Amino acid sequence: MALPTCRVAVLGAEMSPLAKVGGLGDVLGALPEALSRRGHDVSVFLPRYAGLALPAPPRERARLEVPFGHAREPALLLEAALPGRRARVYLVDHLGQGRYFDRPGIYDDPHSGRGYPDNGERFLFFSRACLEAMKWLDGAWDILHANDHQTAMAPCFLRTHYRGEIAFARTASLFTIHNLGYQGMYPAPLLERAGFPASHLRPGSPFEFWGQLNLMKVGILFSDVVSTVSPRYAQEIQSSGEQGFGLEGVLAQRGRDLVGILNGIDTETWDPSRDPNLPARYRPGNLAGKHACREALAARAGWAGREPGWPIAGVISRLVDQKGFDLFERAAAELMRRELRWAVLGRGDGRYQALFERLAREHPERVSFSVGFDDPLAHLIEAGADLFLMPSRYEPCGLNQMYSMRYGTVPVVRATGGLADTVTEFDAETRAGTGFRFEPYEAGAMLGALGRALDAHRHPDRWSALVANGMAQDFSWDRSARR
C-alpha cells in the first residue's frame, strides 16, 4: 500500500551545493530531492550565510519576530531559486545586532580556524526561527526532520513552546544523528535563551550533561524517532562508551525508537559515465576511460613519464584523528616502502597536514598532497585511483567508499559504522566481495588490508571481478529514501 503524501520540513546547518562542510551537506542536498521524487511536499530550511553560492537573488517571503530569551529578535525568511530542484529551499537570516549569519564560513571563522564563540546562540536562534517560519507558511506540517545538534532544539520546541499550534497539530519529529562526536555543549545561560528557566538544567534532566546544556541529548530525548546514518553506527553508539561519547545510556533508553538508515549518494553528480570533471568517461564493462583518468591523475601528481605501474591509492578527507590518520602516521615509513603511490586531498589538523607535506617533499615519486577541498580534483582522484583508503577510528556512514565503488576504485576500510555496512571483504576463491577491511584499530591491521589489496591487484582476473562487484552496488538515495 502506498504511503500518504507528507508535508516535510528538513532543518539543517548545511546543504550542498549552497553550503557544505561535510557529509551533512551531501545528505541535505540529496535526500529532500529523493523524498520529493516520491511525491512528498518537502521544504529545506537553511541559515542565510553570507557566503552562500546562490545562482540568483532569493525572494523575500516574510519578516518575523522570533522569541529569544526575554525579548524578540528580527528574522528574514527568504526563498531561494534553485533551477531543477523539486524541494523548496528557505533561507533564514538574522537582522538583529549580532547578525548571526552575516559573516564568512559556516561554523568556524576562516581567519582563526576556530568555531564562532556564539555558535550556540546562532543555531538556537535558527531552530526557533524555523518553527516561526513554518507557522507563518500556510498549512499544517506532517514531519519535522532535524539534523545534528545545530537543530536539535527544534523537536523540543515542537513539544513545548509550540504545543497546541494549529500548524503543528499532527507534526511528528525525526532527529538524525550524523556524527555523535559533535554534541553541542554550552553553558547553562543558553537554556534561558531557549525560553526555559535555568532550573531545568538539573542533573538527570533532558537538558543537562555534566553541568552543561547538551543539544544532542535534547534532540535524542524530545524527538519521536531518532535515526543515524547507518545500521552499524546505530548499534555502536548504544553499546560502546567510545562510540557513544557518554550518551550511550540515553540512546539505549530510546533504543526502540532508534533506527539506522544508510545514507545514499547522489548518483547523478557521481556517475563516471557522464561526470564533467573527468577527462574521459566510462561505465561497467568498458573501463578504457578509467585508464585515461588514471593517466591524468598521474600527470597532475607529477608522475608522468616515470610510471612504474604501481597502483595509486586515493585519500580525500578531513585530516583529523577520527579519520584514522594517526594509523597512517605510525605506518608512514613502511608505506613508503610499498609499491604504491598516494594521491591525497584534504585539510585538517596541522600535525597531519605537516605529515603529508613532509612525505610529498621527501617522496615526490610516491606522494602527491593537495591542501583544501577541490571538487573537480576529488572526482579525478575517485576515478583515477586504483584503491581508496579510509582507516577511520569511527565512521557514522562515510560516502567516499560508495563513490569509490561506483567509480571502479577499490575501498580499503576499517570495519566500523557505515564502512562495515557497505564494504565486504573480497574472497579470491569465490570472487565475492567489494573491498578489503580490517577490524583492530592498529597500524599493522591497516597494513595487512593494504597488503591483501596489493596482492589482488597483481592478479588482473581477480581485480577485474573485484572492480565489477563494486560498480554493481546500488547506493542511490532512492533506496535510502524508501526506508
Rosetta blueprint (number, residue, H / E / L):
1 M L
2 A L
3 L L
4 P L
5 T L
6 C L
7 R E
8 V E
9 A E
10 V E
11 L E
12 G L
13 A L
14 E L
15 M E
16 S L
17 P L
18 L L
19 A E
20 K L
21 V L
22 G L
23 G H
24 L H
25 G H
26 D H
27 V H
28 L H
29 G H
30 A H
31 L H
32 P H
33 E H
34 A H
35 L H
36 S H
37 R H
38 R L
39 G L
40 H L
41 D E
42 V E
43 S E
44 V E
45 F E
46 L E
47 P E
48 R L
49 Y L
50 A L
51 G L
52 L L
53 A L
54 L L
55 P L
56 A L
57 P L
58 P L
59 R E
60 E E
61 R E
62 A E
63 R E
64 L E
65 E E
66 V E
67 P E
68 F E
69 G L
70 H L
71 A E
72 R E
73 E E
74 P E
75 A E
76 L E
77 L E
78 L E
79 E E
80 A E
81 A L
82 L L
83 P L
84 G L
85 R L
86 R L
87 A L
88 R E
89 V E
90 Y E
91 L E
92 V E
93 D E
94 H E
95 L L
96 G L
97 Q L
98 G L
99 R L
100 Y L
101 F L
102 D L
103 R L
104 P L
105 G L
106 I L
107 Y L
108 D E
109 D E
110 P L
111 H L
112 S L
113 G L
114 R E
115 G E
116 Y L
117 P L
118 D L
119 N H
120 G H
121 E H
122 R H
123 F H
124 L H
125 F H
126 F H
127 S H
128 R H
129 A H
130 C H
131 L H
132 E H
133 A H
134 M H
135 K H
136 W H
137 L L
138 D L
139 G L
140 A L
141 W L
142 D L
143 I E
144 L E
145 H E
146 A E
147 N E
148 D L
149 H H
150 Q H
151 T H
152 A L
153 M H
154 A H
155 P H
156 C H
157 F H
158 L H
159 R H
160 T L
161 H L
162 Y L
163 R L
164 G L
165 E L
166 I H
167 A H
168 F H
169 A L
170 R L
171 T L
172 A E
173 S E
174 L E
175 F E
176 T E
177 I E
178 H L
179 N L
180 L L
181 G L
182 Y L
183 Q L
184 G L
185 M E
186 Y E
187 P L
188 A L
189 P H
190 L H
191 L H
192 E H
193 R H
194 A L
195 G L
196 F L
197 P L
198 A H
199 S H
200 H H
201 L L
202 R L
203 P L
204 G L
205 S L
206 P L
207 F L
208 E E
209 F E
210 W L
211 G L
212 Q E
213 L E
214 N E
215 L H
216 M H
217 K H
218 V H
219 G H
220 I H
221 L H
222 F H
223 S L
224 D L
225 V E
226 V E
227 S E
228 T E
229 V L
230 S L
231 P H
232 R H
233 Y H
234 A H
235 Q H
236 E H
237 I H
238 Q H
239 S H
240 S L
241 G H
242 E H
243 Q H
244 G H
245 F L
246 G L
247 L L
248 E H
249 G H
250 V H
251 L H
252 A H
253 Q H
254 R L
255 G H
256 R H
257 D H
258 L E
259 V E
260 G E
261 I L
262 L L
263 N L
264 G L
265 I E
266 D L
267 T L
268 E L
269 T L
270 W L
271 D L
272 P L
273 S L
274 R L
275 D L
276 P L
277 N L
278 L L
279 P L
280 A L
281 R L
282 Y L
283 R E
284 P L
285 G L
286 N E
287 L L
288 A H
289 G H
290 K H
291 H H
292 A H
293 C H
294 R H
295 E H
296 A H
297 L H
298 A H
299 A H
300 R H
301 A L
302 G L
303 W L
304 A L
305 G L
306 R L
307 E L
308 P L
309 G L
310 W L
311 P L
312 I E
313 A E
314 G E
315 V E
316 I E
317 S E
318 R E
319 L E
320 V L
321 D H
322 Q H
323 K H
324 G L
325 F H
326 D H
327 L H
328 F H
329 E H
330 R H
331 A H
332 A H
333 A H
334 E H
335 L H
336 M L
337 R L
338 R L
339 E L
340 L L
341 R E
342 W E
343 A E
344 V E
345 L E
346 G E
347 R E
348 G E
349 D L
350 G H
351 R H
352 Y H
353 Q H
354 A H
355 L H
356 F H
357 E H
358 R H
359 L H
360 A H
361 R H
362 E H
363 H L
364 P L
365 E L
366 R L
367 V E
368 S E
369 F E
370 S E
371 V E
372 G L
373 F L
374 D L
375 D H
376 P H
377 L H
378 A H
379 H H
380 L H
381 I H
382 E H
383 A H
384 G H
385 A L
386 D L
387 L E
388 F E
389 L E
390 M E
391 P L
392 S L
393 R L
394 Y L
395 E L
396 P L
397 C L
398 G L
399 L L
400 N H
401 Q H
402 M H
403 Y H
404 S H
405 M H
406 R H
407 Y L
408 G L
409 T L
410 V E
411 P E
412 V E
413 V E
414 R E
415 A L
416 T L
417 G H
418 G H
419 L H
420 A H
421 D H
422 T H
423 V L
424 T L
425 E E
426 F L
427 D L
428 A L
429 E L
430 T L
431 R L
432 A L
433 G L
434 T L
435 G E
436 F E
437 R E
438 F E
439 E L
440 P L
441 Y L
442 E L
443 A H
444 G H
445 A H
446 M H
447 L H
448 G H
449 A H
450 L H
451 G H
452 R H
453 A H
454 L H
455 D H
456 A H
457 H H
458 R L
459 H L
460 P H
461 D H
462 R H
463 W H
464 S H
465 A H
466 L H
467 V H
468 A H
469 N H
470 G H
471 M H
472 A L
473 Q L
474 D L
475 F L
476 S E
477 W H
478 D H
479 R H
480 S H
481 A H
482 R H
483 R L
